[in-house]
Amino acid sequence: MINNLSELYGKDYTVASEEPERYYWYETADGDRFGIRKSRLSHDEQALLDALFPSHCLKDSFENTVQQKWASLLFHENLELPPIKTKPVRYIHFHLKEVPSDFREFQEAMIGLFSTDVVFLFKNDKEGVMIQENTEDENLIEELEQMAAALTADFFIEMSLFVGQTIHDTDPSNLLNTYQTEKRWFVSGINLMPTQLVFTQTAIVPAILFSEASQETIHYLKTLIEPVNDDAELLKSIRAYLESNLNITLASKQLYIHRNSLQYRVDKFIERTGIDVKSFKGAVMVYLALLTFELR
């Protein structure tokens, strides 16, 4: 029957779409989901399909009132809602590089892997958001990386996630504005750093700055470290030093070298570039300069 429907409706028949709201969704007894474009179905055809298959509407099948409220606010921009939360929350945005072959199984696996109480919303087959009330989770980034790795291994689908800010002002307009801003940031981060698995605020802000910077600014930042461009080992060492919060001992352990060797490289960098990378302002400038080679 599925093959017959596919032949009958042609391009208006699909098993996955980035615009699920344009389709009526159905599910076979074997759990296979398919959709038919709404504009293609007559009233009688829709009634017949409703009788043959359990209706499965992706965007409207949220399991409880809490999900419905969040979806109404974030996806439909309905600000006429009573307060959803009074405690601080944060969004964890996710994006899949391709549509899962079995969306329902993937959805259940994703929910099952997350260890805390989270509201899951799937905007479409490839993206969505998790709303987390418990924002004091020190191991969150590690958990997300493990979750993404597990899903990639099981479903052969790569995914990216972005951990947003803690939102203390839970007025609906602020919740919506924060969601929309972080969503734009996430898209920019994915485009600029496609291999990144989990984005955080501190990691994504430079990407946003670079996406809006002029070519003149980018060129100027590159020239700051031009005297050491040919020394890959030195640049790697300085990057590790900066990302270790200017901690020589920690960075040297990550590089598997003696701390005195790293101290020598830091001093060498300062001498050749004239930038005091040991100072906060110097460290920020050099870090941005190093990112120009990664992001542009």
NORGIUR-V275576 format. One record per pair of residues at least 24 apart in sequence whose ideal C-beta (glycine too) atoms are under 10 Angstrom apart, sorted by the first residue. I is the first residue (numbers start at 1). J is the second residue. D is the distance in Angstrom with one decimal. If there is no record, write none. Layout:
# NORGIUR-V275576
I_J_D, I_J_D
This chain:
# NORGIUR-V275576
1_28_8.2, 1_52_7.8, 1_53_9.3, 2_26_9.9, 2_28_6.7, 2_30_9.4, 2_32_7.0, 2_34_6.7, 2_53_9.9, 5_34_7.2, 5_36_7.3, 5_49_8.5, 5_52_9.7, 5_53_9.7, 6_34_8.1, 6_36_9.8, 8_36_9.2, 8_40_9.6, 8_45_9.5, 9_34_9.6, 9_35_9.8, 9_36_5.5, 9_37_7.5, 9_40_6.0, 9_41_8.5, 9_45_9.4, 10_37_10.0, 10_40_9.0, 11_37_8.3, 11_40_9.3, 12_36_6.0, 12_37_3.9, 12_38_9.2, 12_39_7.8, 12_40_4.1, 12_41_8.5, 13_37_8.0, 13_40_8.6, 15_99_8.4, 15_101_8.4, 15_103_8.9, 15_125_9.5, 16_58_9.8, 16_98_9.1, 16_99_4.1, 16_100_8.2, 16_101_8.6, 16_103_7.1, 16_124_9.0, 16_125_5.0, 16_126_8.6, 17_58_8.8, 17_99_8.4, 17_124_7.5, 17_125_7.0, 17_126_9.9, 18_99_8.2, 18_123_9.7, 18_124_5.6, 18_125_7.0, 18_126_6.5, 18_127_8.8, 19_124_7.4, 19_125_10.0, 20_57_8.1, 20_58_4.4, 20_59_5.6, 20_60_9.7, 20_103_10.0, 20_122_9.2, 20_123_8.8, 20_124_5.3, 20_125_6.9, 21_57_9.0, 21_58_8.4, 21_59_5.6, 21_60_8.9, 21_75_9.5, 21_124_8.6, 23_57_8.9, 23_58_8.4, 23_59_9.9, 24_49_7.1, 24_50_8.4, 24_53_9.8, 24_55_7.5, 24_56_9.1, 24_57_7.4, 25_53_9.2, 25_54_9.9, 25_55_7.1, 25_56_4.4, 25_57_5.3, 25_58_5.6, 25_59_8.9, 25_60_9.4, 25_61_8.5, 26_50_8.2, 26_52_7.8, 26_53_3.7, 26_54_7.1, 26_55_6.4, 26_56_5.8, 26_57_9.4, 27_53_6.1, 27_54_5.4, 27_55_8.1, 27_56_4.3, 27_104_8.0, 28_52_9.2, 28_53_6.4, 28_54_8.8, 28_56_9.8, 29_53_8.5, 29_54_8.7, 31_56_9.9, 31_102_7.4, 31_104_6.6, 31_105_7.9, 32_101_9.9, 32_102_8.3, 32_104_9.7, 33_58_8.3, 33_102_8.3, 33_103_6.4, 33_104_6.8, 33_125_9.6, 56_103_9.9, 56_104_8.5, 58_103_7.9, 58_104_9.8, 58_107_9.8, 58_122_7.1, 58_123_9.3, 58_124_7.2, 58_125_7.3, 59_121_9.7, 59_122_8.3, 59_123_7.8, 59_124_7.7, 61_122_9.5, 62_119_9.3, 62_120_9.2, 62_121_7.3, 62_122_9.1, 63_119_9.9, 63_120_9.0, 64_119_8.9, 66_119_5.9, 66_131_8.9, 67_119_6.0, 67_120_7.6, 67_121_6.4, 67_122_10.0, 67_131_9.3, 68_121_9.8, 69_119_9.4, 69_172_9.5, 70_119_5.7, 70_120_9.6, 70_121_5.8, 70_129_8.3, 70_131_6.0, 70_175_8.7, 70_179_9.5, 71_119_9.5, 71_121_5.5, 71_122_9.3, 71_123_8.4, 71_128_9.9, 71_129_9.8, 72_172_9.8, 73_121_10.0, 73_172_5.8, 73_173_9.5, 73_175_6.3, 73_176_5.8, 73_179_8.1, 74_121_6.8, 74_123_8.1, 74_128_9.7, 74_129_6.7, 74_131_8.6, 74_172_9.9, 74_175_7.6, 74_176_6.5, 74_178_9.9, 74_179_5.0, 74_180_8.4, 74_183_9.0, 75_121_7.4, 75_123_5.9, 75_124_9.6, 75_128_9.5, 75_129_9.3, 75_176_9.9, 75_179_9.3, 77_172_9.6, 77_173_9.8, 77_176_6.2, 77_179_9.8, 77_180_8.6, 78_172_8.2, 78_176_8.9, 79_171_9.2, 79_172_5.0, 79_173_5.8, 79_175_9.4, 79_176_6.8, 80_172_8.3, 81_172_5.5, 81_175_9.5, 81_176_9.9, 82_172_8.6, 83_170_6.4, 83_171_7.5, 83_172_7.2, 83_175_9.4, 84_119_9.3, 84_131_8.8, 84_170_7.1, 84_172_7.2, 84_175_7.2, 85_119_9.5, 85_131_8.1, 85_133_6.8, 85_167_8.7, 85_170_4.8, 85_172_9.9, 85_175_7.9, 86_170_6.2, 87_133_5.7, 87_134_9.0, 87_135_8.8, 87_167_9.9, 87_168_9.1, 87_170_7.5, 88_132_9.7, 88_133_7.6, 88_134_9.4, 88_135_5.6, 88_136_9.3, 88_165_9.7, 88_166_5.1, 88_167_6.0, 88_168_4.9, 88_169_8.9, 88_170_7.3, 89_119_8.8, 89_131_5.6, 89_132_6.4, 89_133_5.4, 89_134_9.1, 89_135_7.0, 89_164_9.3, 89_166_7.6, 89_167_5.4, 89_168_9.1, 89_170_6.7, 89_175_7.8, 89_178_9.5, 90_130_9.2, 90_131_7.8, 90_132_5.6, 90_133_8.6, 90_134_9.4, 90_135_5.1, 90_137_9.7, 90_140_9.3, 90_163_7.0, 90_164_5.1, 90_165_6.2, 90_166_5.0, 90_167_6.1, 90_178_8.9, 90_182_9.2, 90_201_9.9, 91_119_10.0, 91_121_9.6, 91_129_5.2, 91_130_7.1, 91_131_6.1, 91_132_7.8, 91_162_8.1, 91_163_8.2, 91_164_4.3, 91_165_8.4, 91_167_7.8, 91_175_8.8, 91_178_7.2, 91_179_5.9, 91_182_5.9, 91_183_8.6, 91_186_9.4, 92_118_7.6, 92_120_9.7, 92_128_9.7, 92_129_6.8, 92_130_4.2, 92_131_7.9, 92_132_6.0, 92_140_8.1, 92_144_7.1, 92_161_6.0, 92_162_7.1, 92_163_5.6, 92_164_6.9, 92_182_9.7, 92_198_9.3, 93_123_9.7, 93_127_7.6, 93_128_7.8, 93_129_5.2, 93_130_8.0, 93_160_8.6, 93_161_6.7, 93_162_4.4, 93_163_8.3, 93_164_6.8, 93_179_8.4, 93_182_6.2, 93_183_6.3, 93_185_8.9, 93_186_4.8, 93_187_9.4, 93_189_9.8, 93_190_9.9, 93_199_8.4, 94_120_9.4, 94_122_9.1, 94_123_9.9, 94_126_9.2, 94_127_6.7, 94_128_5.9, 94_129_7.2, 94_130_7.0, 94_144_8.9, 94_147_9.5, 94_148_8.4, 94_151_9.7, 94_159_5.9, 94_160_7.1, 94_161_4.9, 94_162_7.8, 94_186_9.0, 94_198_9.9, 95_123_10.0, 95_126_6.5, 95_127_4.9, 95_128_8.5, 95_158_9.5, 95_159_6.5, 95_160_5.0, 95_161_7.8, 95_162_8.2, 95_183_9.8, 95_186_6.9, 95_187_8.2, 95_189_9.8, 95_190_6.2, 96_122_9.9, 96_124_9.7, 96_125_7.6, 96_126_4.6, 96_127_6.9, 96_128_9.0, 96_151_8.9, 96_152_9.9, 96_155_9.1, 96_157_5.6, 96_158_7.5, 96_159_5.0, 96_160_8.4, 97_126_7.9, 97_152_9.7, 97_157_6.7, 97_158_4.6, 97_159_6.9, 97_160_7.9, 97_190_9.2, 97_194_8.8, 98_125_9.2, 98_126_7.3, 98_155_9.7, 98_156_9.0, 98_157_5.8, 98_158_7.9, 98_159_9.6, 99_124_8.8, 99_125_4.4, 99_126_5.8, 99_157_8.3, 100_125_7.2, 100_126_8.8, 100_151_9.1, 100_155_5.7, 100_156_9.3, 100_157_5.8, 101_155_7.8, 101_156_9.0, 101_157_8.8, 102_155_8.1, 105_154_9.2, 105_155_8.1, 106_151_7.3, 106_154_8.6, 106_155_5.6, 106_157_7.3, 106_159_9.8, 109_147_9.5, 109_150_8.2, 109_151_6.4, 109_154_6.5, 109_155_7.4, 110_147_7.5, 110_148_9.7, 110_150_9.5, 110_151_6.3, 110_155_9.4, 110_159_8.9, 112_147_9.9, 113_143_8.6, 113_144_9.7, 113_146_8.1, 113_147_4.6, 113_148_9.3, 113_150_6.0, 113_151_7.0, 113_154_9.5, 114_143_7.7, 114_144_8.7, 114_147_6.6, 115_139_9.1, 115_140_9.7, 115_143_6.4, 115_146_10.0, 115_147_9.0, 116_140_8.6, 116_143_8.5, 123_183_9.4, 126_157_9.4, 126_159_9.2, 127_159_9.6, 127_160_9.7, 127_183_8.8, 127_186_9.0, 127_187_9.6, 129_162_9.3, 129_164_8.8, 129_179_7.0, 129_182_8.8, 129_183_8.1, 129_186_9.6, 130_161_8.6, 130_163_9.7, 131_164_9.9, 131_167_9.6, 131_175_9.1, 131_179_9.2, 132_163_8.9, 132_164_9.4, 132_166_9.5, 135_163_9.8, 135_164_9.9, 135_165_9.2, 135_166_4.6, 135_167_8.6, 135_168_9.5, 136_166_8.8, 137_163_9.8, 140_198_9.1, 140_200_9.4, 141_197_9.7, 141_198_5.8, 141_199_9.9, 141_200_6.7, 142_198_9.1, 143_198_9.6, 144_197_8.1, 144_198_5.0, 144_199_9.9, 144_200_9.7, 145_197_5.8, 145_198_5.4, 147_198_9.4, 148_197_5.5, 148_198_6.9, 149_197_7.9, 152_197_9.1, 158_194_9.5, 158_195_9.3, 158_197_8.5, 159_197_8.0, 159_198_9.7, 160_186_7.7, 160_189_7.9, 160_190_5.6, 160_193_8.9, 160_194_8.2, 160_195_9.2, 160_196_6.4, 160_197_6.4, 160_198_7.5, 160_199_6.9, 161_186_8.7, 161_196_9.4, 161_197_7.3, 161_198_5.0, 161_199_6.9, 161_200_9.6, 162_186_4.2, 162_187_9.5, 162_189_6.6, 162_190_8.6, 162_196_9.3, 162_198_7.6, 162_199_4.2, 162_200_7.7, 162_201_8.7, 162_203_9.2, 162_204_6.6, 163_198_6.8, 163_199_7.0, 163_200_5.2, 163_201_7.3, 163_203_9.5, 163_204_9.3, 164_199_9.4, 164_200_9.1, 164_201_7.2, 164_204_9.5, 165_200_9.9, 165_201_5.9, 166_201_9.8, 181_208_9.9, 184_208_8.4, 184_211_9.8, 185_211_9.3, 187_211_9.7, 188_212_8.8, 189_295_9.8, 191_295_9.9, 192_291_9.5, 192_294_8.6, 192_295_5.0, 192_296_8.2, 193_291_9.6, 193_294_7.4, 193_295_6.9, 206_284_9.9, 206_287_7.8, 206_288_6.4, 206_290_9.9, 206_291_5.3, 206_292_9.7, 206_294_9.3, 206_295_7.3, 207_291_8.2, 207_294_9.4, 207_295_6.1, 209_288_7.7, 209_291_9.0, 209_295_9.3, 210_288_8.3, 210_291_6.8, 210_292_7.3, 210_294_9.3, 210_295_4.7, 210_296_6.4, 211_295_8.2, 211_296_9.5, 213_288_9.5, 213_292_9.1, 213_295_9.6, 213_296_8.7, 215_296_8.8, 217_288_9.6, 217_292_9.2, 218_288_9.8, 218_289_9.7, 218_291_9.9, 218_292_5.5, 218_295_8.7, 218_296_5.4, 219_292_8.5, 219_296_9.6, 220_289_9.0, 220_292_9.4, 221_285_7.9, 221_286_9.4, 221_288_5.7, 221_289_4.5, 221_290_8.9, 221_291_8.2, 221_292_4.9, 221_293_9.6, 221_296_9.4, 222_289_6.6, 222_290_9.7, 222_292_5.0, 222_293_7.4, 222_296_8.6, 223_289_8.5, 223_292_9.8, 224_273_6.8, 224_274_9.2, 224_275_6.6, 224_282_10.0, 224_285_6.5, 224_286_7.1, 224_288_8.6, 224_289_4.5, 224_290_9.5, 224_292_9.1, 225_269_8.4, 225_272_9.0, 225_273_5.9, 225_275_7.9, 225_277_9.9, 225_285_9.5, 225_286_6.6, 225_289_4.8, 225_290_7.0, 225_292_8.8, 225_293_8.8, 226_272_9.8, 226_273_8.3, 226_289_9.3, 227_269_9.1, 227_271_9.4, 227_272_4.6, 227_273_5.4, 227_274_8.2, 227_275_9.8, 228_265_10.0, 228_268_8.3, 228_269_6.2, 228_271_9.9, 228_272_5.3, 228_273_6.1, 229_293_8.6, 231_265_9.0, 231_268_8.5, 231_269_8.7, 231_272_8.3, 233_257_9.8, 233_265_7.9, 234_265_5.6, 234_266_9.3, 234_268_6.6, 234_269_6.1, 234_272_8.3, 235_265_9.7, 235_269_8.5, 235_286_9.8, 235_289_9.9, 235_290_6.7, 235_293_8.3, 236_265_9.4, 236_290_9.7, 237_261_8.6, 237_262_6.0, 237_264_9.6, 237_265_4.5, 237_266_7.6, 237_268_9.3, 237_269_8.0, 238_262_9.4, 238_265_7.2, 238_266_7.0, 238_268_9.6, 238_269_5.3, 238_270_9.8, 238_273_9.4, 238_277_6.4, 238_283_9.3, 238_286_6.7, 238_287_8.9, 238_289_9.9, 238_290_7.2, 239_286_9.0, 239_287_7.9, 239_290_5.6, 239_291_9.4, 239_294_9.4, 240_265_9.8, 241_265_8.1, 241_266_6.1, 241_269_8.8, 241_277_7.3, 241_278_9.1, 241_283_8.5, 241_286_9.5, 242_277_7.3, 242_282_10.0, 242_283_5.6, 242_284_8.9, 242_286_6.7, 242_287_5.0, 242_290_7.6, 243_287_8.1, 243_290_9.8, 245_283_9.2, 246_277_8.0, 246_278_6.5, 246_279_9.0, 246_280_8.3, 246_282_9.9, 246_283_6.1, 248_278_9.5
